[in-house]
Amino acid sequence: MQGEELAYYHLLRQQSEYKTYQHITSDSVISLVIDYYSHHKNRSKLARSYFYRACVRYDIKKGKEALDDLQRAKEIIKATKGNEVLRHNIHFLIASINVSYHEYQLALKNSKLALNYSLKTQKTNHLAYDYAQLSSIFYNLGNKDSSFCYFDKSISIVNEIPEKPTELRATIYGNLGISCYKIYPARAKELLEKSISLKPSANVYDALARLYLHNGDTIKARILLLKGIELNDKPDYNVTIFKELGKIEQETGDYKEANEWMRKAQELKDSLTCQQREDNIRAQQMAFDDAVEQERTENMLMYALIAIGVVALGSIAVFWYLRRRTASDRQNLKATTRQLRSTNKKLDRLEKKRKEEKKERRSLEKTFENGHKLYTELLSGGNILLWKRKEINEVVTYYRHVNPKFDAHVNTEYKHLTPNEKLYLCLLHIGKTEVEIKHTMNLRDSAFQTMKSRLNRSKNKTLGSLSDAPSEAATGESASAASP
């Protein structure tokens, strides 16, 4: 085999290995397939190749690189017809990566897009996965009504999914059990035990251990948590498990062991926070979308310049033709000259505007990136003691951009806010308590009360819904969701 046959063979093999849950440790083979289809302009197979490389990279903990591949696959597939299943899988995996980074608003957007494609194809396993993922996302966003609506939808069709491969049902049962274990513990216990009986996983052991802790059975809970550590390959779940083990040891009086678990949890949490700052997937996705839009704008500008140039050259040709016919057309020369000068000025203005817009986009991307990093620091327990006004404004700008309803509410309810007052409203919307806000903003009681009084005087209505819709910082644990 060579050329097209060899490339397609490796693509099908990668696809088969992934769908049969085989552990793939390298993306080198599928990268060669991508290289082949990039040069031979087969858009459909190129998009599939990018998707399966993203799957491999996500499994080997290269989330940022996986997201790059998914964004490329998404853009390539736009130029093709059909491919509804692939479109679903791309958006579903993007949503899964968003969930793993606690970017639940982005996850919600992509998960809904995935569901739209599932409704077109009516693939039962895709629908069950999508409903389960949406249930988990809404749960983490604090919208319990929507969470249980999608929970019921997933439960209603999960029995229609083939029993093999067992990983399929195990993941769905696990996700559903995790999303309801705080409210429907008996139902959650049943679903979690079903999941473990099919295929044990760390996050399911963790959720089941919490149920036993709630019932006072610390011995059983400890056994389950230790089993979860043995299976786990996701550091963010280990943070939770380490903390739970620390609490159990405290309750049993073994404070030395408890401190050791808490120390491990904090070290791992700090490491993850640094990694998330480096990855910064929200800024990455925004930058990719902006780059695509910028390329389109520049292409449109290029076509406009070409059209203007053609018109100008046509005008010159007509002018010289007429000049040769009669000397009386000198006036046309002047008119054409004026037209050319006017055209050149328009071109200069267009080019200047394009450069200004490009500079403005870069500045905004930098603001969003810095704002996300600083926002992550605040969520990790940091404060603004050493911050300047610029850093406060960057956090506020970032947070209001990713929470448009909150931004609209603040614009409607308040006038003439200082940066500190805006930051206070953001922290309140996240779900921070007054004690936490005072720590974060480094405020004494008197200064804090003064700020609250000024806000009450400056608002048009009551604060109302500012704290009614908690963002990701105020939500519970996320549930994992494997790609279908």
KACOR-V551491 format. One record per residue. N is the residue number from 1. RES is the residue in one letter. PHI is phi in degrees with one decimal (* if undefined). PSI is psi in whole degrees, 0 to 359 (NA if undefined). BURIAL is + if it has 16 or more other C-alpha atoms within 10 Angstrom, else -. Layout:
n->(N & N)
res->(RES & RES)
phi->(PHI & PHI)
psi->(PSI & PSI)
burial->(BURIAL & BURIAL)
This chain:
n->(1 & 2 & 3 & 4 & 5 & 6 & 7 & 8 & 9 & 10 & 11 & 12 & 13 & 14 & 15 & 16 & 17 & 18 & 19 & 20 & 21 & 22 & 23 & 24 & 25 & 26 & 27 & 28 & 29 & 30 & 31 & 32 & 33 & 34 & 35 & 36 & 37 & 38 & 39 & 40 & 41 & 42 & 43 & 44 & 45 & 46 & 47 & 48 & 49 & 50 & 51 & 52 & 53 & 54 & 55 & 56 & 57 & 58 & 59 & 60 & 61 & 62 & 63 & 64 & 65 & 66 & 67 & 68 & 69 & 70 & 71 & 72 & 73 & 74 & 75 & 76 & 77 & 78 & 79 & 80 & 81 & 82 & 83 & 84 & 85 & 86 & 87 & 88 & 89 & 90 & 91 & 92 & 93 & 94 & 95 & 96 & 97 & 98 & 99 & 100 & 101 & 102 & 103 & 104 & 105 & 106 & 107 & 108 & 109 & 110 & 111 & 112 & 113 & 114 & 115 & 116 & 117 & 118 & 119 & 120 & 121 & 122 & 123 & 124 & 125 & 126 & 127 & 128 & 129 & 130 & 131 & 132 & 133 & 134 & 135 & 136 & 137 & 138 & 139 & 140 & 141 & 142 & 143 & 144 & 145 & 146 & 147 & 148 & 149 & 150 & 151 & 152 & 153 & 154 & 155 & 156 & 157 & 158 & 159 & 160 & 161 & 162 & 163 & 164 & 165 & 166 & 167 & 168 & 169 & 170 & 171 & 172 & 173 & 174 & 175 & 176 & 177 & 178 & 179 & 180 & 181 & 182 & 183 & 184 & 185 & 186 & 187 & 188 & 189 & 190 & 191 & 192 & 193 & 194 & 195 & 196 & 197 & 198 & 199 & 200 & 201 & 202 & 203 & 204 & 205 & 206 & 207 & 208 & 209 & 210 & 211 & 212 & 213 & 214 & 215 & 216 & 217 & 218 & 219 & 220 & 221 & 222 & 223 & 224 & 225 & 226 & 227 & 228 & 229 & 230 & 231 & 232 & 233 & 234 & 235 & 236 & 237 & 238 & 239 & 240 & 241 & 242 & 243 & 244 & 245 & 246 & 247 & 248 & 249 & 250 & 251 & 252 & 253 & 254 & 255 & 256 & 257 & 258 & 259 & 260 & 261 & 262 & 263 & 264 & 265 & 266 & 267 & 268 & 269 & 270 & 271 & 272 & 273 & 274 & 275 & 276 & 277 & 278 & 279 & 280 & 281 & 282 & 283 & 284 & 285 & 286 & 287 & 288 & 289 & 290 & 291 & 292 & 293 & 294 & 295 & 296 & 297 & 298 & 299 & 300 & 301 & 302 & 303 & 304 & 305 & 306 & 307 & 308 & 309 & 310 & 311 & 312 & 313 & 314 & 315 & 316 & 317 & 318 & 319 & 320 & 321 & 322 & 323 & 324 & 325 & 326 & 327 & 328 & 329 & 330 & 331 & 332 & 333 & 334 & 335 & 336 & 337 & 338 & 339 & 340 & 341 & 342 & 343 & 344 & 345 & 346 & 347 & 348 & 349 & 350 & 351 & 352 & 353 & 354 & 355 & 356 & 357 & 358 & 359 & 360 & 361 & 362 & 363 & 364 & 365 & 366 & 367 & 368 & 369 & 370 & 371 & 372 & 373 & 374 & 375 & 376 & 377 & 378 & 379 & 380 & 381 & 382 & 383 & 384 & 385 & 386 & 387 & 388 & 389 & 390 & 391 & 392 & 393 & 394 & 395 & 396 & 397 & 398 & 399 & 400 & 401 & 402 & 403 & 404 & 405 & 406 & 407 & 408 & 409 & 410 & 411 & 412 & 413 & 414 & 415 & 416 & 417 & 418 & 419 & 420 & 421 & 422 & 423 & 424 & 425 & 426 & 427 & 428 & 429 & 430 & 431 & 432 & 433 & 434 & 435 & 436 & 437 & 438 & 439 & 440 & 441 & 442 & 443 & 444 & 445 & 446 & 447 & 448 & 449 & 450 & 451 & 452 & 453 & 454 & 455 & 456 & 457 & 458 & 459 & 460 & 461 & 462 & 463 & 464 & 465 & 466 & 467 & 468 & 469 & 470 & 471 & 472 & 473 & 474 & 475 & 476 & 477 & 478 & 479 & 480 & 481 & 482 & 483 & 484)
res->(M & Q & G & E & E & L & A & Y & Y & H & L & L & R & Q & Q & S & E & Y & K & T & Y & Q & H & I & T & S & D & S & V & I & S & L & V & I & D & Y & Y & S & H & H & K & N & R & S & K & L & A & R & S & Y & F & Y & R & A & C & V & R & Y & D & I & K & K & G & K & E & A & L & D & D & L & Q & R & A & K & E & I & I & K & A & T & K & G & N & E & V & L & R & H & N & I & H & F & L & I & A & S & I & N & V & S & Y & H & E & Y & Q & L & A & L & K & N & S & K & L & A & L & N & Y & S & L & K & T & Q & K & T & N & H & L & A & Y & D & Y & A & Q & L & S & S & I & F & Y & N & L & G & N & K & D & S & S & F & C & Y & F & D & K & S & I & S & I & V & N & E & I & P & E & K & P & T & E & L & R & A & T & I & Y & G & N & L & G & I & S & C & Y & K & I & Y & P & A & R & A & K & E & L & L & E & K & S & I & S & L & K & P & S & A & N & V & Y & D & A & L & A & R & L & Y & L & H & N & G & D & T & I & K & A & R & I & L & L & L & K & G & I & E & L & N & D & K & P & D & Y & N & V & T & I & F & K & E & L & G & K & I & E & Q & E & T & G & D & Y & K & E & A & N & E & W & M & R & K & A & Q & E & L & K & D & S & L & T & C & Q & Q & R & E & D & N & I & R & A & Q & Q & M & A & F & D & D & A & V & E & Q & E & R & T & E & N & M & L & M & Y & A & L & I & A & I & G & V & V & A & L & G & S & I & A & V & F & W & Y & L & R & R & R & T & A & S & D & R & Q & N & L & K & A & T & T & R & Q & L & R & S & T & N & K & K & L & D & R & L & E & K & K & R & K & E & E & K & K & E & R & R & S & L & E & K & T & F & E & N & G & H & K & L & Y & T & E & L & L & S & G & G & N & I & L & L & W & K & R & K & E & I & N & E & V & V & T & Y & Y & R & H & V & N & P & K & F & D & A & H & V & N & T & E & Y & K & H & L & T & P & N & E & K & L & Y & L & C & L & L & H & I & G & K & T & E & V & E & I & K & H & T & M & N & L & R & D & S & A & F & Q & T & M & K & S & R & L & N & R & S & K & N & K & T & L & G & S & L & S & D & A & P & S & E & A & A & T & G & E & S & A & S & A & A & S & P)
phi->(* & -155.8 & 59.0 & -58.3 & -62.3 & -67.7 & -62.4 & -68.5 & -60.1 & -67.9 & -63.7 & -64.9 & -66.6 & -62.2 & -62.4 & -64.3 & -63.4 & -69.9 & -70.2 & -98.7 & 61.4 & -79.8 & -82.8 & -105.5 & -105.3 & -141.9 & -104.7 & -68.9 & -67.5 & -66.9 & -66.3 & -65.5 & -63.3 & -60.3 & -60.5 & -64.4 & -71.1 & -64.9 & -87.4 & -107.8 & 55.7 & -101.0 & -62.6 & -62.3 & -72.4 & -66.1 & -62.6 & -61.3 & -64.4 & -62.3 & -63.0 & -72.2 & -68.0 & -62.1 & -59.4 & -62.8 & -64.9 & -64.6 & -67.6 & -98.9 & 66.8 & -116.0 & -60.6 & -66.6 & -66.5 & -61.5 & -64.6 & -58.5 & -63.2 & -66.2 & -65.8 & -65.8 & -60.3 & -63.0 & -71.2 & -64.8 & -69.3 & -61.8 & -86.9 & -116.4 & -104.6 & 74.1 & 56.8 & -64.1 & -64.7 & -64.3 & -59.7 & -59.9 & -61.9 & -62.1 & -69.2 & -63.5 & -70.4 & -59.4 & -61.6 & -63.4 & -65.8 & -58.2 & -62.2 & -64.3 & -101.9 & 62.0 & -94.8 & -72.5 & -67.3 & -64.5 & -62.0 & -62.2 & -59.5 & -73.3 & -67.6 & -67.0 & -63.8 & -61.7 & -62.4 & -57.8 & -71.3 & -65.2 & -65.2 & -76.4 & -86.1 & 57.5 & -80.8 & -60.1 & -64.1 & -65.7 & -62.0 & -62.3 & -62.5 & -62.8 & -63.0 & -65.7 & -65.8 & -63.9 & -59.4 & -65.5 & -64.1 & -62.9 & -61.2 & -70.6 & -86.6 & 85.0 & -97.6 & -72.1 & -60.6 & -65.8 & -59.5 & -77.3 & -61.8 & -72.8 & -57.9 & -63.5 & -63.7 & -68.7 & -60.3 & -66.3 & -117.2 & -64.7 & -71.4 & -82.9 & -78.0 & -55.4 & -68.2 & -120.3 & -72.7 & -64.9 & -58.8 & -62.9 & -68.0 & -58.4 & -64.7 & -66.7 & -58.7 & -62.6 & -59.8 & -67.3 & -64.1 & -65.3 & -70.7 & -124.0 & -70.1 & -82.5 & -108.3 & -118.6 & -58.8 & -65.7 & -66.6 & -63.2 & -59.0 & -61.6 & -68.7 & -66.5 & -67.6 & -61.8 & -61.1 & -65.6 & -65.2 & -85.2 & -162.4 & -62.4 & -147.3 & -64.0 & -67.6 & -72.7 & -57.8 & -61.4 & -64.1 & -66.5 & -62.3 & -63.7 & -64.0 & -67.7 & -61.8 & -60.2 & -89.8 & 86.2 & -93.6 & -70.9 & -64.8 & -63.7 & -62.3 & -63.3 & -61.4 & -65.5 & -65.3 & -65.6 & -63.9 & -62.6 & -63.4 & -62.3 & -89.3 & -76.3 & -125.1 & -116.6 & -57.2 & -65.2 & -71.6 & -63.2 & -57.2 & -63.4 & -64.2 & -59.3 & -64.4 & -63.1 & -64.9 & -62.2 & -64.9 & -63.1 & -65.3 & -62.8 & -65.4 & -87.2 & 93.1 & -91.0 & -71.3 & -63.6 & -66.2 & -62.3 & -63.1 & -65.6 & -65.6 & -66.0 & -63.7 & -61.0 & -63.0 & -68.5 & -61.1 & -68.1 & -63.2 & -61.6 & -63.2 & -65.9 & -61.5 & -62.1 & -64.5 & -68.0 & -63.9 & -68.7 & -71.9 & 42.0 & -67.5 & -63.8 & -63.0 & -63.1 & -66.8 & -63.8 & -65.2 & -63.3 & -62.4 & -64.9 & -64.5 & -62.8 & -66.5 & -64.4 & -61.8 & -64.2 & -62.8 & -65.7 & -63.9 & -63.2 & -64.3 & -62.0 & -63.6 & -65.1 & -65.4 & -63.0 & -62.6 & -64.0 & -62.9 & -61.7 & -61.4 & -64.1 & -63.9 & -61.8 & -63.8 & -65.2 & -61.0 & -62.2 & -59.5 & -65.5 & -61.9 & -68.0 & -64.4 & -69.1 & -79.4 & -156.2 & -76.5 & -72.8 & -88.9 & -62.2 & -63.2 & -63.8 & -60.7 & -63.5 & -64.1 & -65.3 & -61.3 & -62.6 & -64.1 & -64.2 & -63.1 & -62.4 & -63.2 & -62.1 & -64.5 & -62.3 & -61.1 & -62.7 & -65.7 & -61.9 & -65.6 & -64.5 & -63.9 & -61.3 & -65.8 & -64.7 & -64.8 & -64.3 & -64.7 & -65.3 & -63.4 & -62.8 & -63.2 & -67.5 & -60.9 & -64.8 & -62.2 & -62.4 & -63.9 & -64.0 & -61.0 & -65.3 & -61.2 & -67.4 & -61.6 & -62.1 & -62.1 & -64.9 & -64.9 & -87.5 & 101.1 & -75.5 & -139.0 & -103.0 & -52.5 & -100.8 & -77.9 & -103.7 & -57.3 & -59.1 & -67.9 & -62.6 & -62.1 & -65.3 & -63.5 & -63.2 & -61.4 & -61.4 & -65.9 & -71.0 & -68.9 & -88.0 & -128.6 & -60.3 & -65.8 & -62.3 & -60.5 & -63.6 & -62.8 & -63.9 & -61.9 & -78.4 & -86.0 & -128.5 & -134.5 & 55.0 & -86.8 & -81.6 & -55.9 & -64.6 & -66.8 & -63.8 & -63.7 & -57.7 & -65.1 & -62.8 & -64.1 & -64.8 & -67.2 & -62.3 & 115.0 & -69.6 & -78.4 & -62.7 & -63.0 & -66.4 & -65.4 & -62.0 & -65.8 & -62.0 & -92.8 & 57.7 & -110.4 & -78.9 & -57.7 & -64.9 & -66.6 & -65.3 & -65.2 & -62.7 & -61.6 & -61.5 & -65.2 & -63.9 & -64.5 & -64.6 & -73.9 & -89.4 & -88.7 & -86.5 & -133.8 & -70.7 & -61.0 & 54.0 & -84.7 & -58.9 & -103.4 & -82.5 & -121.7 & -60.9 & -90.4 & -61.5 & -68.8 & -102.7 & -100.5 & -84.7 & -74.7 & -90.5 & -105.2 & -77.0 & -145.1 & -76.2 & -74.2 & -69.0)
psi->(146 & 166 & 233 & 316 & 316 & 317 & 315 & 325 & 312 & 326 & 313 & 324 & 316 & 318 & 315 & 316 & 322 & 317 & 339 & 16 & 33 & 146 & 115 & 127 & 354 & 146 & 15 & 320 & 312 & 334 & 323 & 323 & 317 & 317 & 319 & 309 & 337 & 325 & 340 & 9 & 41 & 95 & 317 & 312 & 330 & 317 & 317 & 320 & 317 & 321 & 313 & 332 & 324 & 319 & 314 & 313 & 323 & 320 & 330 & 24 & 38 & 64 & 321 & 316 & 323 & 319 & 322 & 314 & 320 & 322 & 321 & 316 & 320 & 319 & 320 & 318 & 341 & 330 & 6 & 164 & 153 & 221 & 36 & 324 & 315 & 319 & 318 & 310 & 323 & 309 & 326 & 316 & 324 & 315 & 320 & 319 & 318 & 317 & 318 & 337 & 11 & 26 & 76 & 330 & 317 & 320 & 319 & 316 & 311 & 327 & 324 & 322 & 319 & 317 & 322 & 319 & 325 & 322 & 332 & 319 & 337 & 36 & 119 & 314 & 324 & 317 & 316 & 317 & 314 & 315 & 319 & 318 & 317 & 322 & 316 & 317 & 313 & 324 & 315 & 338 & 358 & 8 & 85 & 327 & 311 & 324 & 314 & 336 & 311 & 330 & 311 & 322 & 319 & 316 & 323 & 337 & 357 & 329 & 348 & 350 & 138 & 146 & 337 & 140 & 145 & 334 & 330 & 305 & 323 & 315 & 316 & 314 & 317 & 312 & 316 & 320 & 319 & 321 & 343 & 8 & 340 & 337 & 319 & 71 & 321 & 316 & 321 & 316 & 318 & 315 & 319 & 320 & 325 & 316 & 314 & 323 & 332 & 313 & 110 & 145 & 156 & 314 & 330 & 318 & 319 & 312 & 319 & 323 & 322 & 323 & 318 & 323 & 318 & 327 & 3 & 7 & 81 & 329 & 311 & 321 & 317 & 319 & 316 & 319 & 319 & 324 & 322 & 321 & 321 & 324 & 339 & 137 & 16 & 110 & 327 & 328 & 326 & 326 & 312 & 315 & 317 & 318 & 317 & 319 & 323 & 318 & 320 & 315 & 326 & 315 & 330 & 355 & 2 & 80 & 330 & 312 & 323 & 315 & 324 & 317 & 320 & 323 & 316 & 319 & 317 & 319 & 317 & 321 & 317 & 319 & 317 & 322 & 316 & 318 & 319 & 327 & 320 & 317 & 312 & 63 & 333 & 312 & 325 & 314 & 320 & 319 & 320 & 314 & 319 & 322 & 319 & 316 & 322 & 319 & 319 & 317 & 316 & 323 & 318 & 320 & 319 & 316 & 323 & 319 & 321 & 317 & 317 & 320 & 319 & 316 & 317 & 315 & 321 & 320 & 320 & 316 & 316 & 318 & 311 & 325 & 313 & 326 & 322 & 333 & 324 & 143 & 345 & 355 & 18 & 330 & 326 & 326 & 315 & 318 & 317 & 321 & 316 & 321 & 318 & 319 & 317 & 319 & 317 & 321 & 319 & 318 & 318 & 318 & 319 & 316 & 320 & 318 & 319 & 317 & 320 & 318 & 321 & 317 & 320 & 319 & 317 & 319 & 319 & 319 & 319 & 320 & 314 & 318 & 311 & 320 & 320 & 317 & 313 & 322 & 319 & 322 & 318 & 320 & 334 & 8 & 9 & 176 & 176 & 21 & 317 & 9 & 154 & 173 & 323 & 316 & 322 & 315 & 324 & 317 & 315 & 316 & 315 & 311 & 320 & 331 & 321 & 356 & 72 & 326 & 318 & 317 & 315 & 321 & 314 & 317 & 326 & 319 & 336 & 156 & 146 & 54 & 144 & 163 & 319 & 321 & 322 & 318 & 320 & 315 & 322 & 314 & 323 & 320 & 326 & 328 & 14 & 144 & 169 & 322 & 316 & 321 & 318 & 320 & 313 & 318 & 0 & 50 & 140 & 167 & 317 & 317 & 324 & 315 & 324 & 317 & 316 & 320 & 318 & 321 & 321 & 325 & 330 & 348 & 154 & 328 & 183 & 159 & 329 & 245 & 9 & 324 & 11 & 339 & 80 & 144 & 192 & 334 & 338 & 8 & 175 & 199 & 151 & 157 & 143 & 155 & 111 & 154 & 138 & NA)
burial->(- & - & - & - & - & - & + & + & - & + & + & - & - & + & + & - & - & + & - & - & - & - & - & - & - & - & + & - & - & + & - & - & + & + & - & + & + & - & - & - & - & - & + & + & + & + & + & + & + & + & + & + & + & + & + & + & + & + & + & + & - & - & + & + & - & + & + & + & + & + & + & - & + & + & - & + & + & - & - & - & - & - & - & + & + & + & + & + & + & + & + & + & + & + & + & + & + & + & + & + & + & + & + & + & + & + & + & + & - & + & + & + & + & + & + & + & + & + & - & - & - & - & - & + & + & + & + & + & + & + & + & + & + & + & + & + & + & + & + & + & + & + & + & + & - & + & + & + & - & + & + & - & + & + & + & - & - & + & - & - & + & - & - & - & - & - & + & + & + & + & + & + & + & + & + & + & + & + & + & + & + & - & - & - & + & - & - & + & + & - & + & + & + & + & + & + & - & + & + & + & + & + & + & + & + & + & + & + & + & + & + & + & + & - & - & - & - & + & - & - & + & + & - & + & + & + & + & + & + & - & - & + & - & - & - & + & + & + & + & + & + & + & + & + & + & + & + & + & + & - & - & - & - & - & - & - & + & + & + & - & + & + & - & - & + & - & - & + & + & - & - & + & + & - & - & + & + & - & + & + & + & + & + & + & + & - & + & - & - & + & - & - & - & + & - & - & - & - & - & - & + & - & - & - & + & - & - & + & + & - & - & + & - & - & + & + & - & - & + & - & - & + & + & - & - & - & - & - & + & - & - & + & + & - & - & + & + & - & - & + & - & - & + & - & - & - & + & - & - & - & - & - & - & + & - & - & - & - & - & - & + & - & - & + & + & - & + & + & + & + & + & + & + & + & + & + & + & + & + & - & - & - & + & + & - & - & - & - & - & - & + & + & + & + & + & + & + & + & + & + & - & - & - & - & - & + & + & - & - & + & - & - & - & + & - & - & - & - & + & + & + & + & + & + & + & + & + & + & + & + & + & + & - & - & - & - & + & + & + & + & + & - & + & - & - & - & - & + & - & - & + & - & - & - & + & - & - & - & + & - & - & - & - & - & - & + & + & - & + & + & + & + & + & - & + & - & + & + & + & + & + & + & + & +)
